Amino acid sequence: MKNDLDSAIARLDDYVRGGEIEPDYEEDLFARALAGNAPELDFRTRLENTLRSMAKRGTLDLWRTAREVEELVASGRRVRIFDIDLANPTPPDLSGDFDIFVTKVSIDLTGIRRCDLEVFTLDGRLLKKIPDIAFDPDDGALFLCCEAELARVSASVKAVSRLWGWSEDESERRLLAEYVSP
Amino acid sequence: MTGTSTRSSKGRSTAIVTRSVRCAGVCSPRFAPSRGGGSGRPRPRTSPRRHCCSSSSRCARARIREPERLASFALGICRNLAREGARVDERRRALLEKYGLRALLEKYGLTESDLVDARGPLEVQRSHLEDCFSQLTERARKVIRATFCDEESDAEIAAAIGISDSNVRVIRHRSLAALRNCLEGPISWVQQ
């Protein structure tokens, strides 16, 4: 997956973080930026701006604890919470205006150290894997928070989601829940 | 802009970054202390024009105290130059002089008309980044967040996570490549 742009992004990272760089690097970077030929600079700037704005909005981390969700609601943002019923799934209500969509997945997390989520197409192809889900075992639930737009996109796709839990010593992985979008 | 700013924790003054931009073209009369491996002593006053970065190694040595602020600032300067220039040539010229970037144009054989008008969005699509960011490991997410949102140094990140500085760098490079690759494609949910 490594390509020239990735190398340029890595060199730029070394530069801005104070690592070793070639003597001519700074001048070359600015010259290319002036000519609109510094895609790594463009990428880094846009990424940084977006990460910061998302962190401020509270949507950078997809998985939250119950206390963090309460804080999100208290922040005044338009938060819609959907309590998903894994046994009898129904489509979420995504109508109207809201900023952040929270899906509450009630589940017993006793003895679970780590959770991963895998999302597959209906024909079994892996769409994405979300590792290291953050949770508080005392909540008895996972809370998936996302921007309204991402909620609408994901709800429009037929998929199978499998939630895996790792035991305390990480020696065993077991299926905690499977959800087929209605 | 005299370049006499002191380090602040979050809100940084533009004096610091302006100094570095001058360094990129026409060196600042006062250099900031070098970072990482340098002595940390302020560099001596020099004639701003005479010590133009003809010696690029000098330029590298004279890097600013907070270079992490430079990247977005540099792009911002270039965008502003192009935008202002599109409206009023005089203002473009003034900005070029102000930030000492004319020398760079000349060195690389560029003219003012070569400055691109980079009017593209200054952010990536939030929902797409959210989708990509969630696919990073917890450790990678911590490194990216600490780097870009919390402005922590590699040493601080390394101490918080319990790994070495060099590992922080490697994780960040891999994570940036993963995010770049993910953001180039469609959002994962629609890859049917």
Interface residues (C-beta under 8 A of the other chain):
Chain A: M1 K2 L5 D6 I9 A10 L12 D13 D14 Y15 V16 R17 G18 G19 I21 P23 D24 Y25 E26 E27 L29 F30 A31 A33 L34 A35 G36 A38 L41 D42 F43 R44 T45 R46 L47 E48 N49 T50 L51 R52 S53 M54 A55 R57 T59 L60 D61 L62 W63 V119 T121 L127 K128 K129 I130 P131 D132 A134 C146 E147 E149 L150 V153 S154 S156 V157 A159
Chain B: V21 C23 A24 G25 R35 G36 C53 S56 S57 C59 A60 R63 P67 E68 R69 L70 A71 S72 A74 L75 G76 I77 C78 L81 A82 L101 L104 L105 K107 Y108 L110 D114 L115 V116 A118 G120 P121 L122 E123 V124 Q125 R126 S127 L129 E130 D131 F133 S134 Q135 L136 T137 E138 R139 R141 I144 R145 T147 F148 C149 D154 R169 R172 H173 L176 A177 A178 L179 R180 N181 I187 S188 W189 V190 Q191 Q192
